[in-house]
Amino acid sequence: MSNALTSKGQVTIPKRIRETLGVGPGESVDFRLNDRGEMVIERAGAGKPVESRFARWRGAWKGGMTTDEIMALTRGEPD
């Protein structure tokens, strides 16, 4: 996989790599050399924990259901 460097020092990160890193337009990546002298690209802040896609729902349920009822619902169990 080879990409040409622009006159501004920019290069396109291939889609497969962007998807693997989980980055999109406007997001940042870090470049560093590892101990073997290889260039490593990673999502900026990769050492920090990534917030779960469910985090915004944590503690938000106000439906009055029991834990067993919620688990049955998520498993698709009949009433």
Long-range contacts (C-beta under 8 A, 24 or more apart in sequence): 13-41, 17-41, 22-50
